[in-house]
Structure formats: structure tokens, C-alpha cells
Amino acid sequence: MTVWAWILIAAIVVVAIPAVIVTVGIVRSRRKTQRLKEHYGHEYERLLSENGSEKAANRELTTRERKRSKLDIVPLTPAALSNFTVGWQEVQASFVDNPASAVCAADRLVTEVMRERGYPVDDFDRRAADISVDHPEIVDNYRAAHGINTSQQDYVSTAQQRDAFVHYRALFEKLLETAKLDDAAGKSQEASAGPRMNHRE
């Protein structure tokens, strides 16, 4: 091969490798964006509207997922599951007589379930962000319910309080449903491991 042929091959390699790297990066970015859009749905659109770019929305949701992955979310014990279920029934029964008080109690109960399961609960925005990773389909409703609960009660109608209560119930049920699934999965793993044998030393 002549020197010119080697130079031509080297030039093609120098141009082709970066082009391949850029193409792979673009494909990965598009796949990531598509995955985030499919998983987060309306929450993705909300962030896109707030931040003005897909890149910023992707960065925010990826950060949320990273933070959420570091949490040790645990299933509720059967006793806690039973206590929370009874607690919810009591709160629901009180709604007719005092909707505002029932909405406040629902907010506290949902927060308590989150705390029991291992979510950080000191900051509402962090709670909503963590919930958006696990339950993106209801995080908007959770924000709406929290907004009604923290607004001036004089300006909140009974219909709005009812909506807030329904939103809290949806999240409460999701948290307990997830806890039940986690518990069932744990029992299934124990069963598949078979009976434990006691060995004498």
C-alpha cells in the first residue's frame, strides 16, 4: 500500500470513530427519553413545561431515580398494615361530620405510612419526588390534595375537600398495595427456599 492509501485509511478512521460515538450517544439519549416519557407520563410533561427542555426534565427524573434507589423501602409488617387500614377506616368515617379535619388526618396518615415504609418525610417536595418514581400516575393528585390541605380552609369547598380526600385515598391504597405485594414476594421467596432444617452441631 502506498503512503497515500494509509493516510486515506487513517483519515477515514479519525472521522468515522467520533461519528459512531456521537451516533451511539444520540441513540442512547433517545431511548432514555422514551423510557422516561413512558414511565412518568404526565409528570414528565409537567417537568418539560417547567424546565423548558427534555435535557433538564431527563436530568431531574434521573436524579430522582438515583435518590430513590438509595432508599431502603421496606414492606409494612402485618400489624402495621392492619393498624393503618383501621386508621384509614376511622378517618374516612369522620369525613361526613368534619371534612377539613378528615383531610388533615388523611394527609398525616399517608405521611405516617411513608415514614413506616422508609421514605424521607420531612420535606413535601422530596416526598412527592420519591412518590413520582414509584407511582407517577398519582403524584399530581397527591400534590393537589396537599395543596388543598395546606390552603386557607375558609376558601376550600366541601367538593374540593372531597377531591383531596379521594386523592389521599388513592395514594394510601397504592402504598398499602405495594406493601402487600412486597410482603407476598418475601413469603414466596421463603417458601421457594424450602423448609429450614435444624442441624445439631
Secondary structure, 3 states (H helix, E strand, C coil): CCHHHHHHHHHHHHHHHHHHHHHHHHHHHHHHHHHHHHHHCHHHHHHHHHHCCHHHHHHHHHHHHHHHHCCCCCCCCHHHHHHHHHHHHHHHHHCCCCHHHHHHHHHHHHHHHHHHHCCCCCCHHHHHHHHHHHCCCCHHHHHHHHHHHHCCHHHCCHHHHHHHHHHHHHHHHHHHHHHHHHHHHHHHHHHHHCCCCCCCC
